Amino acid sequence: MALWARQACRWPCLLQTARAAEFPRRLRGCSSTGRACRGFAPLALLPSRNDFIAWRLQAYRHVSVGSCYPSDSAKDGSFSSLGGNLPSPVNQEQAKAETLPDLNPKILYEDWDDIPPSSALAEISEEEAIQIIAEPILPLKSSTLRDYVDHSETLAKLVHLGVDLSQVEKRQKAGQLLLTLDFEKDMRKILLFLKDVGVEDNQLGPFLTKNPYILAEDLEALETRVAYLKSKKFGKPEIAHMVSRAPYLLLFSVERLDNRLGFFKNELGLSVKKTKDLVIRLPRLLTGKLEPVKENLQVCQIELGFQRNEIQQIVFKTPKILTASKKRLRQTFDYLHNIMGIPHHMLTRFPQVFNSKLLRIKERHTFLAFLGRAQYDPAQPSYISLDQLVSLPDEVFCTEIAKASIQDFEKFLKTL
């Protein structure tokens, strides 16, 4: 629209060029017919108002923008190109003098209220300036999702849910995945499904931070996996607990979930109920690698010397032992069994001692030995259970077990 406004000032030049092309021919026609040319004024050569608009469009296509002078061919007297685009002359018998349309540029600008300033340097009002919105430039390539949050409604809503995008982008192809998904079309149904499963609102952010891939899963497949867990007698609160503690659980197909449950039942010789209780307490057993589990079972049986039934009791009471570091497992057992003299059956009775820090065990046992109170045989007086040794806070351990003050314990540790 603004381009037509800028050409309005050039229309008088175009009209002059057109009249220059038509006037000689009109004049010859008058002389040949013998008709008087007094009534054939130049204004009569112009088309009517309706024809003028059509002529204006055609003439503009053949005149270079920014020039109000005839072309070289016009200077030579040849106006075939321009004249061929002019409207046909009005029949002289019906022609009447018409008033030339007012081509004043000021009036034309008044007719077109929506025309913006023709110059980028022209002043504009404050109201117009407020309406100008400068869109930020979208980076073509970036190593962080932060640069795309302002451009992506999906990412903005995930941040509002509490998703840590700085952690998501560290996961393989997770950032690219989120940029291809639509919140309303792809994600909303998954979020509603997770809430229906039992994931709390305040857990959605941490859940999706750990497992953003679930947003691209097929909803029907997710519902099938939940239905399988229900068929195995897992209650809704138990499923909610397992899904929240092991975010990758629902990415496993029904076949893989069934194989995992069968593995722990057969390897440990547990009943169906105990196997279910085991994975409820540590659901990541269903999603983690099985090789470390097999290796720890071999370490317990071959290197540490536990019997199969003892391993069953240890694992059922302390499932984390299946995923613990083999090195730490060996060092803890060595100190408990060979230094402190704890037999296998006592370790089987209190397997939670394997989850404690070895340094804490060493410090407290050494302090009790210094005081002469390191007695771990339940048949002897002043017996101290392994549970009391590792689970009590320092203040309670000192006053109730060691019968000493916390200051004495701290001074003793400085001598080690």
C-alpha positions in Angstrom: 0.0 0.0 0.0 2.8 2.3 0.9 4.4 1.7 -2.5 1.4 3.1 -4.3 1.5 6.1 -2.1 5.1 6.8 -3.1 4.1 6.5 -6.8 1.2 9.0 -6.6 3.5 11.9 -7.1 4.7 10.4 -10.4 1.2 10.0 -12.0 1.1 13.5 -13.5 4.3 12.7 -15.4 2.8 9.5 -16.7 -0.3 11.4 -17.8 1.8 13.9 -19.7 3.7 11.1 -21.4 0.5 9.4 -22.4 -1.1 12.6 -23.8 2.1 13.2 -25.8 1.7 9.8 -27.4 -2.0 10.2 -28.2 -2.2 13.8 -29.3 -0.5 13.5 -32.8 -2.7 10.6 -33.7 -5.8 12.4 -32.6 -4.8 15.4 -34.5 -4.3 13.4 -37.7 -7.7 11.9 -37.2 -9.3 15.3 -37.0 -7.7 16.5 -40.2 -8.6 13.4 -42.2 -12.2 13.5 -41.3 -12.5 17.2 -41.6 -14.2 17.4 -38.2 -13.6 20.4 -36.1 -11.0 19.9 -33.4 -12.2 22.6 -31.2 -14.2 20.2 -29.1 -11.4 17.8 -29.0 -9.5 19.2 -26.1 -6.6 17.3 -24.5 -8.9 16.5 -21.6 -11.1 14.5 -23.9 -8.2 12.1 -24.5 -8.3 11.0 -21.0 -10.3 7.9 -20.0 -13.1 8.0 -17.6 -12.6 7.7 -13.8 -13.1 3.9 -14.0 -10.9 3.4 -17.0 -8.3 5.6 -15.4 -7.7 3.2 -12.5 -7.2 0.3 -14.9 -4.8 2.4 -17.0 -2.9 3.5 -13.9 -2.1 -0.1 -13.1 -1.0 -1.0 -16.6 1.1 2.1 -17.1 2.8 1.6 -13.8 4.1 -1.8 -14.9 5.9 -0.3 -18.0 7.4 2.8 -16.4 10.5 2.3 -14.3 10.0 3.1 -10.6 11.6 6.4 -9.6 11.5 8.0 -13.1 8.9 10.5 -14.4 10.6 10.9 -17.8 9.9 9.1 -21.0 12.1 6.2 -22.0 14.6 6.4 -24.9 12.1 5.1 -27.3 9.8 7.9 -26.3 12.5 10.5 -27.1 12.7 9.0 -30.6 9.0 9.4 -31.1 8.2 5.7 -30.7 5.5 5.2 -28.0 4.3 1.8 -29.1 5.1 0.1 -25.8 3.4 2.7 -23.6 0.6 3.5 -26.0 -0.3 -0.1 -26.4 -1.1 -0.3 -22.7 -3.4 2.8 -22.7 -7.1 2.3 -22.8 -8.9 2.7 -26.2 -9.9 6.2 -27.1 -13.4 7.2 -26.3 -15.7 7.4 -29.3 -15.6 11.0 -30.4 -19.3 11.1 -31.0 -19.9 10.2 -27.3 -16.9 11.8 -25.8 -17.4 14.6 -23.5 -15.0 16.7 -21.6 -14.4 15.3 -18.2 -12.7 16.7 -15.1 -9.3 15.3 -14.5 -9.1 13.3 -11.2 -7.3 15.3 -8.5 -3.9 13.7 -8.3 -2.7 15.9 -5.4 -0.4 13.6 -3.3 -1.6 15.2 -0.1 -5.2 14.3 -0.9 -4.2 10.8 -1.8 -2.5 10.4 1.5 -5.6 11.5 3.3 -7.6 8.9 1.5 -5.3 6.1 2.7 -5.3 6.3 6.5 -3.5 3.0 7.0 -0.4 4.0 5.0 2.7 3.8 7.2 5.5 6.5 6.9 7.3 6.1 3.7 10.7 6.7 5.3 12.3 4.7 8.1 13.5 7.9 9.6 10.1 9.5 9.8 8.8 10.3 13.3 6.0 8.3 14.7 3.7 8.7 17.7 4.1 7.1 21.0 1.0 4.9 20.4 2.5 3.6 17.2 5.9 3.0 18.8 4.2 0.9 21.6 2.6 -1.3 19.0 6.0 -2.2 17.4 7.1 -5.6 18.7 10.7 -6.7 18.0 10.8 -10.5 18.0 14.1 -11.9 19.5 16.2 -13.7 17.0 16.0 -17.5 17.2 19.5 -19.0 17.4 20.2 -21.5 14.6 22.3 -23.6 16.8 22.8 -23.7 20.6 24.3 -26.0 23.2 21.6 -25.1 25.8 17.8 -25.2 25.9 17.8 -21.8 27.7 18.2 -20.0 24.4 14.9 -21.5 23.1 12.7 -21.0 26.2 11.4 -17.6 25.1 10.5 -19.0 21.6 8.9 -22.3 22.8 5.6 -22.5 24.6 6.4 -26.2 25.3 9.7 -25.4 27.1 8.2 -22.5 29.0 5.4 -24.7 30.4 7.9 -27.5 31.4 9.9 -24.9 33.3 6.7 -23.8 35.0 6.1 -27.5 36.1 9.6 -27.5 37.7 11.6 -29.3 35.0 15.3 -28.6 35.2 16.3 -28.0 31.6 20.0 -27.8 32.5 19.8 -31.4 33.5 17.5 -32.5 30.7 20.0 -31.3 28.0 22.7 -33.5 29.5 20.6 -36.6 28.5 21.2 -38.0 25.0 18.9 -36.3 22.4 16.5 -35.2 25.1 16.7 -31.5 24.2 16.1 -32.2 20.5 13.1 -34.3 21.5 11.4 -31.6 23.6 11.8 -29.0 20.8 9.9 -31.3 18.4 6.9 -31.9 20.8 3.8 -29.8 21.2 2.6 -29.3 24.7 -1.1 -29.5 24.0 -1.0 -32.2 21.3 1.8 -34.5 22.7 2.4 -33.7 26.4 -0.8 -32.9 28.1 -2.2 -36.5 27.7 1.0 -37.9 29.2 0.9 -35.6 32.2 -2.7 -36.4 32.9 -1.8 -40.1 32.7 1.0 -39.7 35.2 -1.3 -37.9 37.6 -3.8 -40.6 37.2 -1.1 -43.2 38.0 -0.4 -41.4 41.2 2.5 -39.0 40.5 2.0 -35.9 42.6 2.0 -32.4 41.2 5.2 -31.5 43.0 6.9 -34.7 41.7 6.1 -34.1 38.0 9.1 -31.7 37.6 11.7 -34.0 39.1 10.1 -37.0 37.3 10.3 -35.4 33.9 13.8 -34.1 34.6 15.0 -37.6 35.1 12.9 -39.2 32.3 11.8 -36.7 29.6 11.6 -39.5 27.1 8.2 -40.6 28.5 6.6 -37.5 26.8 7.2 -39.2 23.4 5.8 -42.6 24.5 2.5 -44.0 23.1 -0.2 -43.5 25.6 -1.8 -46.9 24.9 1.5 -48.7 25.6 1.9 -46.9 28.9 -1.6 -47.9 29.9 -0.8 -51.5 29.0 2.2 -51.6 31.3 0.3 -50.2 34.2 -2.4 -52.8 33.6 0.2 -55.5 33.7 1.5 -54.4 37.1 -2.1 -54.4 38.4 -2.5 -58.0 37.1 0.5 -58.9 39.3 -1.4 -57.7 42.3 0.4 -54.4 42.7 -1.9 -51.9 44.3 -2.4 -48.3 43.0 -0.4 -46.8 45.9 2.4 -49.3 45.3 2.5 -48.6 41.5 2.6 -44.8 42.3 5.5 -45.4 44.6 7.4 -47.5 42.1 6.8 -45.1 39.2 7.9 -42.1 41.3 11.0 -43.9 42.6 12.0 -45.4 39.3 11.0 -42.9 36.5 12.2 -45.2 33.7 9.9 -48.1 34.9 7.1 -47.3 32.4 9.5 -47.3 29.5 9.9 -51.0 29.9 7.7 -53.2 27.8 5.5 -55.8 29.5 7.8 -58.6 28.3 10.9 -56.9 30.0 9.0 -56.3 33.2 7.9 -59.9 33.3 11.4 -61.1 32.7 12.8 -58.9 35.5 10.3 -60.2 38.0 11.1 -63.8 37.0 14.8 -63.2 37.3 14.7 -62.1 41.0 12.2 -64.8 41.9 14.4 -67.5 40.4 17.9 -66.2 41.3 17.0 -65.6 44.9 14.5 -68.4 45.4 11.9 -66.0 46.7 8.2 -66.5 46.7 5.9 -64.4 44.6 4.9 -62.2 47.5 8.5 -61.7 48.7 9.6 -60.9 45.1 6.8 -58.3 44.9 7.8 -56.8 48.3 11.5 -56.7 47.1 10.8 -54.6 44.0 8.4 -52.3 45.8 11.1 -51.4 48.3 13.7 -50.9 45.6 11.9 -50.5 42.3 15.1 -49.5 40.4 15.9 -53.3 40.5 13.4 -53.5 37.6 15.1 -50.8 35.5 18.8 -51.2 36.4 21.3 -53.5 34.8 21.3 -57.1 35.8 25.1 -57.7 35.6 26.0 -55.9 38.8 23.2 -57.8 40.6 24.6 -61.2 39.4 28.2 -60.2 40.4 27.1 -59.1 43.9 25.3 -62.4 44.4 28.5 -64.3 43.4 30.6 -62.1 45.8 28.3 -62.8 48.7 28.3 -66.6 48.1 31.8 -67.3 46.9 34.0 -64.6 48.5 32.1 -63.7 51.6 31.0 -67.2 52.3 27.2 -66.7 52.9 24.9 -69.6 52.3 22.0 -69.3 49.9 19.4 -69.0 52.6 21.5 -66.4 54.3 21.7 -64.4 51.1 18.0 -64.6 50.7 17.5 -63.0 54.2 20.2 -60.4 53.6 18.8 -59.3 50.3 15.2 -59.3 51.5 16.0 -57.1 54.5 18.5 -54.9 52.6 17.8 -54.8 48.9 20.5 -52.2 48.3 23.2 -54.8 48.8 22.4 -56.0 45.3 23.5 -52.7 43.7 26.2 -51.8 46.2 29.9 -51.4 45.1 31.7 -54.8 45.2 34.8 -53.1 46.6 32.9 -51.5 49.4 31.0 -54.7 50.1 34.3 -56.6 50.5 36.0 -54.0 52.7 33.0 -53.7 55.0 32.7 -57.4 55.4 36.4 -57.8 56.0 36.4 -55.2 58.9 33.2 -56.6 60.5 34.1 -60.2 60.2 37.9 -60.3 60.6 38.6 -57.2 62.8 35.5 -57.0 64.9 34.9 -60.7 64.9 31.2 -60.6 63.8 30.1 -64.1 62.6 28.0 -64.8 59.5 24.8 -65.4 61.3 25.0 -62.1 63.1 25.7 -60.3 59.9 22.7 -62.1 58.4 20.6 -60.9 61.3 21.7 -57.2 60.9 22.5 -56.8 57.2 21.8 -53.0 57.3 25.3 -52.6 58.6 26.5 -53.1 55.0 24.7 -49.8 54.1 26.7 -47.8 56.7 29.9 -45.9 56.0 32.9 -47.9 56.9 34.6 -44.9 58.5 31.7 -44.6 61.0 32.0 -48.3 61.9 35.7 -47.9 62.4 35.5 -44.8 64.6 32.8 -46.1 66.9 34.2 -49.6 67.2 37.7 -48.1 68.0 36.2 -45.8 70.7 34.3 -48.7 72.3 37.4 -50.9 72.3 39.3 -48.0 73.9 36.7 -47.9 76.7 36.5 -51.7 76.9 32.9 -51.9 75.8 33.2 -53.5 72.4 31.0 -56.4 73.1 28.9 -57.8 70.2 28.0 -61.3 71.5 24.3 -61.4 72.6 25.2 -64.1 75.1 27.5 -61.8 77.0 26.6 -58.9 79.3 26.8 -55.3 78.0 25.9 -56.6 74.6 25.8 -54.0 71.8 23.9 -54.8 68.6 25.2 -53.9 65.2 22.0 -51.8 64.7 22.8 -49.7 67.7 26.4 -49.3 66.6 25.7 -47.7 63.2 22.2 -46.2 63.4 22.2 -44.0 66.5 23.2 -40.3 66.4 26.6 -39.5 67.9 25.1 -37.9 71.1 22.8 -40.9 71.8 25.6 -43.3 70.9 28.0 -41.6 73.4 25.5 -41.3 76.3 23.6 -44.6 76.0 26.1 -47.0 74.4 29.6 -45.8 75.2 28.6 -44.2 78.5 30.8 -41.2 77.7 30.3 -37.5 76.6 30.3 -36.3 73.1 33.4 -34.2 74.0 35.3 -37.3 75.0 34.4 -38.9 71.7 35.5 -35.9 69.7 38.8 -35.7 71.5 39.4 -39.4 70.9 38.8 -39.0 67.1 41.5 -36.3 67.0 44.1 -38.8 68.2 43.4 -41.2 65.4 
